[in-house]
Amino acid sequence: MAIQALIFDVFGTLLDWHGGVAREAVRLLAPFRLDLDAAAFARAWRDRYQPGMEPIRQGARSYADLDTLHAESLDGVLAGLHLAETVPPEVHHELVLAWHRLDAWPEVPDALARLRERYLLAPCSNAHVRLAIAQARRNRMPWDAVLGAEFAQDYKPKPAVYLRAVEALRLQPGEVMMVAAHSSDLAAAAACGLATAHVARPDESGPGTGEAAPLVPVDVAASDLADLARQLGC
């Protein structure tokens, strides 16, 4: 089938979560911890991301959105830095909102504009709608729809997240391409019948920490989003 829509992982694939969270940690936590290693703080927080979603995937917990999960995991990170009793609630809240203020990788806004000339575009992210809107408005991401975990009431890589996105676009799985920088995400999408495109983000969590190439078979492998647009004829 001809591809009619592209759906995207957002954290890491389109947005530099590591740089954004580290930047906000410096701004908000410097008054409380002058020796803060902001890069390590960002990675420590992100390390709690998947474990926080796992009880929901397993059905042991009702769906909770990412702001809730990020707030809960932040408690543990701050406790590890002996800051749990020091950081006031308003700063804790602003830190959670750091995930709303992430910046896109440099080529992303223009590449998405090119892709939108030919394809329907939507996120297929673990972000909830308000979070996705904030990210899109900050970074000129021209979505035709906002899709993902909130509609499935579950988190990737559960099949429902991908399939609900396909259904919302009134397409068949083979008419939709999942775009991600994470091979596990693409493997799960491919198992649901979607086409897949890998975008390299070798420095996702800092220098040399991300995937420079796919670890699973994919339909397209691109060096960045501009390269994907070129390969797709945009």
C-alpha positions in Angstrom: 0.0 0.0 0.0 1.1 3.6 -0.6 2.0 5.5 2.5 -0.5 8.2 3.3 0.4 9.2 6.8 3.5 9.5 9.0 3.2 9.1 12.8 6.1 10.1 15.0 7.7 9.3 18.3 8.5 12.7 19.8 10.8 12.5 22.8 14.2 11.9 21.4 13.1 11.6 17.7 11.9 15.1 17.2 12.8 16.8 20.5 16.0 17.0 22.4 14.6 16.0 25.8 18.1 15.6 27.3 19.3 19.1 26.5 15.9 20.6 27.4 15.6 19.0 30.8 19.2 19.7 31.7 18.7 23.4 30.7 15.6 23.7 32.9 17.3 21.9 35.8 20.1 24.5 35.8 17.6 27.3 35.7 15.4 25.9 38.5 17.7 24.0 40.8 20.8 26.1 40.8 19.5 28.1 43.9 19.3 24.8 45.8 22.3 22.8 44.5 25.2 24.8 43.0 27.1 21.6 42.1 24.2 20.0 40.2 25.3 17.8 37.3 22.4 18.8 35.0 23.1 16.2 32.3 23.2 13.4 34.9 20.0 14.8 36.5 18.2 14.6 33.1 19.4 11.1 32.5 18.4 9.9 36.0 14.9 11.3 35.5 14.6 9.7 32.1 15.8 6.4 33.5 12.5 6.3 35.6 10.4 6.9 32.5 9.8 3.4 31.3 9.5 1.8 34.8 6.8 4.4 35.6 4.7 3.4 32.7 5.1 -0.4 33.2 2.4 -0.9 35.8 -0.1 0.8 33.4 1.0 -1.5 30.5 0.6 -4.5 32.8 -2.9 -3.5 33.9 -1.8 -3.1 37.5 -2.6 0.6 37.5 -5.2 2.7 35.7 -4.0 5.1 33.0 -2.2 8.2 34.4 -0.8 10.9 32.1 2.9 11.8 31.7 2.7 14.9 33.9 1.5 12.7 36.8 4.2 10.1 36.1 6.9 12.7 35.7 5.9 14.3 39.0 6.1 11.0 40.8 9.5 10.0 39.3 10.9 13.5 40.0 10.3 12.9 43.7 12.7 9.9 43.6 15.3 11.8 41.7 15.2 14.8 44.1 15.4 12.4 47.0 18.5 10.9 45.6 20.1 14.3 45.5 18.9 15.1 49.1 16.7 17.9 47.7 13.2 16.4 48.4 12.7 18.5 51.4 14.4 21.6 49.9 12.7 22.2 46.6 9.3 23.9 47.1 6.1 22.7 45.4 6.1 25.5 42.8 9.6 24.6 41.6 8.7 20.9 41.5 5.7 21.9 39.3 7.9 24.0 37.0 10.4 21.1 36.7 7.5 18.8 35.5 6.6 21.5 32.9 10.2 21.3 31.6 8.9 18.5 29.4 6.5 21.0 27.8 9.4 23.3 26.9 11.7 21.0 25.0 13.3 22.2 21.8 13.3 20.4 18.5 16.4 19.1 16.9 17.5 21.9 14.4 16.2 20.4 11.2 12.8 19.2 12.5 10.4 22.1 11.9 11.4 22.6 8.2 11.5 18.9 7.5 8.1 18.4 9.0 6.8 21.2 6.8 8.2 19.5 3.7 6.7 16.1 4.7 3.3 17.7 5.3 3.1 18.7 1.7 2.7 15.0 0.8 1.6 13.1 4.0 -0.8 13.4 6.9 1.3 14.0 10.0 0.6 13.2 13.7 2.5 12.3 16.8 2.2 8.8 18.2 3.7 9.7 21.5 3.4 8.9 25.1 2.6 12.6 25.7 -0.9 13.6 26.6 -2.8 16.1 24.4 -1.9 19.3 26.3 1.7 18.3 26.5 1.8 17.6 22.7 0.2 20.9 21.9 2.7 22.8 24.0 5.6 21.0 22.2 4.0 21.6 18.8 3.4 25.3 19.4 6.9 25.9 20.7 8.6 24.1 17.8 6.3 24.7 14.8 5.3 21.1 14.4 2.4 21.2 12.0 0.3 18.3 13.1 -2.9 17.3 11.3 -4.0 15.5 14.5 -2.7 14.7 18.0 -2.7 11.0 18.6 -1.1 8.6 21.0 -1.2 7.2 24.5 -4.1 9.3 25.9 -6.5 7.9 23.3 -5.4 4.3 23.8 -5.2 4.8 27.6 -2.0 2.9 27.4 1.6 3.4 26.6 3.9 2.3 23.8 4.9 -0.3 22.8 1.4 -1.8 23.5 -0.3 -2.4 20.1 -3.3 -0.4 21.0 -1.3 2.8 20.9 -0.3 2.3 17.2 -3.6 0.8 16.1 -5.8 3.5 17.6 -3.7 6.1 15.7 -4.2 4.2 12.5 -7.9 3.9 13.1 -8.2 7.6 13.9 -6.7 8.5 10.5 -9.2 6.0 8.8 -6.3 4.2 7.2 -5.0 0.7 7.1 -1.7 -0.1 9.0 0.2 -0.6 5.8 -0.7 3.0 4.8 0.9 4.5 7.9 4.6 4.8 8.6 5.9 5.0 12.2 9.0 7.3 12.5 11.2 6.9 15.5 14.8 7.0 16.7 14.2 3.9 18.9 14.4 0.4 17.3 12.1 -1.1 20.0 9.3 1.4 19.1 9.7 0.5 15.4 9.7 -3.2 16.0 6.4 -2.9 17.9 4.9 -0.8 15.2 6.0 -3.2 12.5 4.4 -6.1 14.4 1.1 -4.2 14.0 1.6 -4.0 10.3 2.9 -0.4 10.0 5.7 0.7 7.8 8.7 2.0 9.7 11.4 4.6 9.4 14.4 5.0 11.7 15.9 8.5 12.3 19.3 8.4 13.8 19.8 10.4 17.0 23.3 9.2 18.1 23.5 11.9 20.8 20.0 11.6 22.3 21.0 11.3 25.9 24.4 13.0 25.5 27.3 12.3 23.1 27.3 8.8 21.7 24.3 7.6 23.7 21.6 7.1 21.1 21.1 4.9 18.1 23.2 5.9 15.1 21.5 3.2 13.0 18.5 0.9 13.4 18.9 -2.3 15.3 15.9 -4.0 13.6 14.8 -4.2 10.0 13.1 -1.0 8.8 11.7 0.3 5.5 13.7 3.5 5.6 16.9 4.5 7.6 17.7 8.2 7.7 20.5 10.2 9.2 18.0 12.9 10.4 14.5 14.1 9.6 15.6 16.2 6.6 17.2 13.0 5.1 13.9 11.2 5.7 12.0 13.9 3.8 14.5 13.6 1.0 14.2 9.8 0.8 10.4 10.1 0.8 10.5 12.5 -2.1 9.7 15.7 -0.2 
